[in-house]
Amino acid sequence: MRLSGKTAVITGGANGIGAGCARRLASEGANVVIADTDDDSGNALAVELGAAALSVRTDVSQRYAVELLFEAALAAFGAVDILVNNAAFVHKTGVVAHFLEYSEEAWQRTLGVNLSGMFYCSQTAARLMAKRGRGGVIINLSSGGASRAHRHMFGYDTSKGGIEAATRAMALDLAPLGIRVNAVVPGSTHVDHGISVGDVPIPPTDVIPLPRQGRPDDIAAAVAFLASDDAAYITGARIFVDGGMDAQLRSPAVDYGYDFSAWTG
């Protein structure tokens, strides 16, 4: 119960990684505010988590909606101690496209949710935390695409690179106020999409050193750590939760010629 008495706002919290974070933080004692455009899933998750959870329909790309979100959080729980910026515009029609065919609409929508939404939520939360005078925690969800490119995901990768730069800048500005800002970098996570190259599925064992896809629980564990006092001296950092993908130069399918059978019994 490391987060007992704390209140966490989780954007994109109704499904996938966001829902995993909501469940984990609630299990550690936090009040949880689920911010999402998916009303049905958000409300169902809030019912599952009980009285310590609230679902608020929120389009984070709209500043007025973000202000209403934090007003609802304050009205329900009195304070905001933790913000998890998870909402992202990822695998949508027109967003996954070759750079030459990438539309202005996709660009604006991706940056609106992934970057502007992160800014609106972070600034609103940080102002509340600063005014309260008890510090706080902001955790941004990044991607391997911040440092290594996906094909046909120009806008997404650009936004995630911006999130990591913003994490560092926010960490420095907010450190004197006791507000810590860090990023979690998931690898391929089994939610609503898998590993693929074009239309050909690639087995996780061919791509990931730890031979499986990540799960929302894997990401949520890192988020819970950063949200807790166990991470009290960590700010401006990135934690990779990717099964070793960022560490490798070439995929296991290329490099494995070694017979492990003598060591695995």
C-alpha positions in Angstrom: 0.0 0.0 0.0 2.8 2.4 -1.0 0.3 4.9 -2.4 -2.3 5.0 0.4 -4.0 8.4 0.6 -2.7 9.5 -2.8 -4.8 10.4 -5.8 -3.7 9.6 -9.3 -5.1 10.9 -12.6 -4.4 8.5 -15.5 -5.1 9.7 -19.0 -6.1 7.0 -21.5 -6.9 5.0 -18.5 -9.9 3.0 -19.7 -8.0 0.3 -21.7 -4.7 -1.4 -22.2 -1.6 0.1 -20.4 -3.7 2.8 -18.9 -6.2 0.4 -17.4 -3.3 -1.7 -16.1 -1.9 1.3 -14.4 -5.2 2.2 -12.9 -5.6 -1.3 -11.4 -2.0 -1.4 -10.1 -2.1 2.1 -8.4 -5.5 1.3 -6.9 -4.2 -2.0 -5.5 -1.4 0.0 -3.8 -4.0 2.3 -2.1 -4.4 5.2 -4.5 -7.6 6.9 -5.5 -7.7 6.7 -9.3 -9.3 9.1 -11.8 -9.7 7.5 -15.2 -9.6 10.0 -18.0 -10.6 8.7 -21.4 -12.9 9.3 -24.4 -14.2 5.7 -24.0 -17.0 6.2 -21.6 -18.2 2.6 -21.4 -14.8 1.1 -20.6 -13.9 3.9 -18.2 -17.1 3.6 -16.3 -16.8 -0.2 -16.2 -13.3 0.0 -14.8 -14.4 2.5 -12.2 -17.1 0.2 -11.0 -14.6 -2.7 -10.9 -12.2 -0.6 -8.7 -14.9 0.7 -6.4 -15.5 3.9 -4.4 -11.8 5.0 -4.8 -12.2 5.3 -8.6 -13.8 7.9 -10.8 -14.2 7.9 -14.6 -14.3 11.3 -16.4 -14.8 11.6 -20.2 -11.8 13.6 -21.4 -10.3 14.6 -24.7 -6.9 15.7 -23.5 -6.2 17.6 -26.7 -8.8 20.2 -25.5 -7.6 22.4 -22.7 -11.1 23.1 -21.3 -11.7 19.4 -21.0 -8.5 19.0 -19.1 -9.5 21.7 -16.7 -12.8 20.0 -16.1 -11.0 16.7 -15.5 -8.9 18.2 -12.7 -11.9 20.0 -11.2 -13.7 16.6 -11.0 -10.6 15.0 -9.4 -10.4 17.7 -6.8 -14.1 17.6 -6.1 -14.0 13.8 -5.6 -10.7 13.4 -3.7 -9.4 16.8 -2.6 -6.0 16.7 -4.3 -3.9 15.4 -7.2 -0.6 13.7 -6.2 0.2 11.7 -9.3 -0.4 12.2 -13.0 0.2 9.4 -15.5 0.2 10.8 -19.1 -0.7 7.7 -21.0 -3.2 8.9 -23.6 -1.9 8.6 -27.1 -3.1 8.6 -30.7 -1.4 5.5 -32.2 -2.9 2.9 -34.6 -5.6 4.9 -36.3 -6.6 5.2 -39.9 -4.3 7.7 -41.6 -1.9 7.8 -38.7 0.1 4.8 -39.8 1.2 6.0 -43.3 4.3 6.5 -45.3 5.7 10.0 -44.8 4.9 11.0 -48.3 1.3 10.2 -47.7 1.0 11.5 -44.2 -1.8 14.0 -43.8 -2.0 17.3 -42.0 -5.0 16.0 -40.2 -3.1 13.0 -38.8 -0.2 15.3 -37.8 -2.5 17.8 -36.0 -4.5 15.1 -34.2 -1.4 13.1 -33.2 0.4 16.1 -31.8 -2.8 17.3 -30.2 -3.3 14.2 -28.1 0.2 13.0 -27.6 2.0 16.3 -27.0 -0.5 19.1 -26.4 -2.5 16.7 -24.1 0.6 15.9 -22.1 1.4 19.6 -21.8 -2.1 20.6 -20.7 -2.4 17.8 -18.2 1.1 18.3 -16.8 0.9 22.0 -16.4 -2.5 21.8 -14.7 -1.4 19.1 -12.4 1.9 20.8 -11.6 0.2 24.1 -10.7 -2.1 22.2 -8.3 0.8 20.3 -6.8 2.9 23.5 -6.4 0.0 25.4 -4.8 -0.5 22.6 -2.3 3.2 22.5 -1.4 3.6 18.7 -0.9 5.4 17.8 -4.1 4.0 15.3 -6.6 4.8 12.9 -9.4 4.3 13.2 -13.2 4.9 10.0 -15.3 5.0 10.2 -19.0 4.5 7.2 -21.2 7.0 7.2 -24.1 8.0 4.6 -26.7 11.0 3.1 -28.3 9.9 5.3 -31.2 11.4 8.3 -29.3 14.9 7.1 -30.1 14.4 4.5 -32.9 12.1 5.0 -35.7 9.1 2.9 -36.7 8.4 2.8 -40.4 5.2 4.7 -41.4 4.8 6.3 -38.0 6.3 9.7 -38.5 3.9 11.7 -36.3 3.8 9.2 -33.5 7.6 8.9 -33.2 8.0 12.7 -33.4 5.5 13.1 -30.6 7.3 10.5 -28.4 10.6 12.2 -29.0 9.0 15.4 -27.8 7.6 13.7 -24.7 11.1 12.6 -23.7 12.5 16.1 -24.2 9.6 17.5 -22.3 10.2 15.0 -19.4 13.8 16.3 -19.0 12.8 20.0 -19.2 9.8 19.6 -16.8 12.0 17.7 -14.3 14.4 20.5 -14.1 11.8 23.3 -13.8 9.7 21.4 -11.2 12.5 19.9 -9.0 12.7 22.8 -6.7 9.0 22.3 -5.9 9.5 18.6 -5.1 7.7 17.5 -8.2 9.4 14.6 -9.9 8.9 13.9 -13.6 10.0 10.7 -15.3 9.2 8.6 -18.4 8.4 4.9 -18.8 9.4 3.5 -22.2 7.3 0.4 -23.0 8.4 -2.0 -25.7 5.9 -4.1 -27.8 3.0 -4.6 -25.4 0.2 -7.0 -25.9 -2.9 -4.8 -25.9 -4.7 -4.0 -29.2 -1.9 -4.6 -31.6 1.0 -7.0 -32.0 4.4 -7.1 -33.6 4.3 -6.9 -37.4 6.3 -5.9 -40.4 3.9 -4.8 -43.0 1.1 -7.4 -43.0 3.3 -10.3 -42.0 3.2 -11.3 -38.3 6.6 -11.7 -36.6 6.8 -14.0 -33.6 7.9 -12.2 -30.4 10.8 -14.6 -30.0 12.2 -13.3 -33.3 12.3 -9.7 -32.0 12.4 -9.5 -28.2 15.4 -10.7 -26.2 13.1 -11.8 -23.3 11.0 -13.9 -25.7 7.5 -12.6 -25.1 5.5 -9.4 -25.6 5.1 -7.1 -22.6 1.8 -6.9 -20.7 0.1 -3.9 -19.2 1.0 -5.3 -15.8 4.7 -5.0 -16.7 4.4 -1.3 -17.5 2.2 -0.7 -14.5 4.8 -2.1 -12.1 7.3 0.5 -13.3 4.7 3.3 -13.1 3.8 2.3 -9.5 7.5 2.3 -8.5 8.0 5.8 -9.9 4.9 7.1 -8.3 6.0 5.8 -4.9 8.5 7.2 -2.4 10.8 4.3 -3.3 11.7 6.5 -6.3 12.1 9.7 -4.2 15.5 10.5 -5.7 14.7 9.8 -9.3 13.7 12.6 -11.7 14.3 13.3 -15.4 14.9 9.7 -16.0 13.6 7.0 -18.5 12.9 3.5 -17.4 12.7 1.0 -20.3 10.2 -1.8 -19.9 10.8 -3.5 -23.2 12.2 -7.0 -22.7 15.6 -5.8 -23.8 14.6 -4.4 -27.2 16.4 -1.1 -26.8 19.6 -2.8 -25.7 20.0 -5.0 -28.8 21.7 -4.1 -32.1 20.1 -7.0 -34.1 17.1 -9.2 -33.4 17.5 -12.6 -31.7 16.4 -14.3 -35.0 19.6 -12.8 -36.6 22.0 -13.5 -33.8 21.0 -16.8 -32.3 23.2 -19.5 -33.5 24.0 -20.8 -30.0 22.6 -24.0 -28.7 21.2 -23.3 -25.2 20.0 -26.9 -24.7 23.0 -27.9 -22.7 22.2 -25.2 -20.1 18.4 -25.4 -20.1 18.0 -29.1 -19.2 
